[in-house]
Amino acid sequence: MIFKETALKGVYIIEIEAIKDERGFFARSFCRKEFEKYGLNSNIVQCNISYNKKKGTLRGMHYQVKPHEEAKIVSCVKGSIYDVIIDLQPDSPTCYQWFAVELSAENYKMLYIHEGFAHGFQTLEDNTVVYYQMSEFYHPECAAGVRWDDPAFNIEWPDDERIIAVKDLQYPEVSS
């Protein structure tokens, strides 16, 4: 696996190293030893799938607060997404900065998201499937979010018609 650090500390794009032959290829998508080598949380306790019927579906920006903050490994196993994270760590030099990457079934990239970051995505194709590996169990009392279009972040989203859940539209702006 190839770990590429982003401008946001603790966030990595992970690429597979495919071993190819006439049948196709084989590659690792997770290795506890390699994650620990980079100081990443390798404690995977839950895996989730998000099926998204329509292009333009936007989910986010979600996170869990203390004491149940979570690290995530996100990949797209069918279709493609514009994956976005926001650093919400108050003491971080990159607080309120965002990062985006396209994850797809074609590029096999994954995004490792450190604790203290909000996460969301917008689908770029119909029938897109996103796969999550989580370091913490879901705790509804710790679930939180910020607005996907909050001017404090100024995220540049794809110019598509969007489908957004009412819950995601009701998150507060950080400046409010």
N, C-alpha and C positions, 0 to 999 in steps of 0.2 A: 504494500500500500504506500502511496505517496501522500505525505502531509504537506499542504501548502498553507502557511500562516497568512492570515489576512491582516489588514490594518487595525482590526479590533482584537485586542489581546485576549487569547484563549479561544479564538474562533479559527477553525481550519476548514479548508476545502480538502476533501480526501478523494483521491483518485485511485482506481484499482490498477494493479499490475497484472494484466491478462497474460496467461500462458496459453498460447494459441496452437492449434493443430487443425487437421482437416475436418474435425467434428465441430469446431467452434473455439471456445476458450473456457478456462477455469481461473477464478481469482478469489482472493479473500476479500470479504467486505467488513470484517471485524477481527481484531486480534488484541486481546487484553494486554499482552506484553508491549505491543507497539503503542497503544494508547497510553500506557503508564510511562513509557520512555519519553513521551512528549508532555507528561504531567497532566494528562486529560483524565476525566472521570470515566472509569471503565466499568462502573457498577450498573449494569443493565438489569432493570427489575421489571420492565413492562415494554411491550411492543404494541403499536397501534397502526391501523390502516385508515386512511381517509380516501373515500371514493368521491369523485367530483364529476357530476354528470355533464356539466356545461363549461365551455371555455368562458373565461372571465369570472369564474367563481373566486372570490377573495375571502380567505379565512385569516383572521388575525386582528390585532397583534396580541398574542396570548403569552402568559407566563404564570408561574406559581411563586408566591411570596414565601418568606421564611416562616416557619422552619422547614418548609418542603420545596425549596428551590430545586429546579431540575436542569440537568444538562440533557441535550438531545442530539441524536444523530438522525438527520433527515435525508431521505433519498426518494427519488421518483421512479417507480417501477413500471409505470405505463403512462404515456403521454409526456407532458412537460409542464414545469412551473417556473415562475419568477419568484424565488425564495428570498425573503427579506428578514433581517434581524435588526434590532435596535439595542444598543448598550444602555441599560437603565441603572447601572451601578453608580450611586452618587459620588463615590470617591475615585471613579475612573477618569483618567485624562481624556477618554473618548466618550464620556457620558453624553447621551442623546445623539450620538453619531449612528448612522445606519450603514448596512452593507447588503448588497444583493448579488445573487448568482443564479444562473439558469441551471436547474437540475432536470434531467430527462432520462427516459428509458434508453435513449441513444448514447448519452455521454457517460452514464454510470457514475457520475460525480455524487458525492455525499457532502453534507455540511455538518460539522461538529459545532454545536452551539453551547457555549459556556453558561453556567448558572448566572442569573442576573440579566439575561437578555430576553426581550420580547421577540416572538417569532410569528411570522405570517407568510402567506403566499397567495399568488394569483395564478390560476390555471391558464395555460397557453393553448390548450387543446381540450376538446370534449373527452369524456371518459378517462380522466386522469386519476391515477392511483398514487398516493403518497404513503411511504412507510416510515414510521418513527421508531427509534429505540430510545427509551427513557431511563434516566438514572434514578428516578423517584416515582413512587406510585401517585396516581391522581388523587388529590385532596380537594374536593369542591370548595371547602372553606378557604383555601389558599389560592384558588383560581382568580386571576386578574387579567386586565388588559388595558391597552391604550388605543386611541383612535388611529386607524390606518392612514388618515389624511391630516393628522395633527400638524399645523404649521411649525411647531417646535422642531419637528424632524425633517420636514420638507422632502419626503420620500418621492422619488421619481418612479411611478408605476407605469406599466404598459398602458397604452391608450386604447383600452377595450371597454365595451359596456360591461359593467360589473354586477355580479350577483353577490349580495352581502347579507348575512343574517342580521336580524334586528338587534340581537345581543351585541354584535360587533359594532353596530352603528351607535349604540348607546354608551360605549366606553367614553370616559372623560378625556379632554385634552389635558396634557400635563401642565399647561400654563393656567388652567382654570382653578 
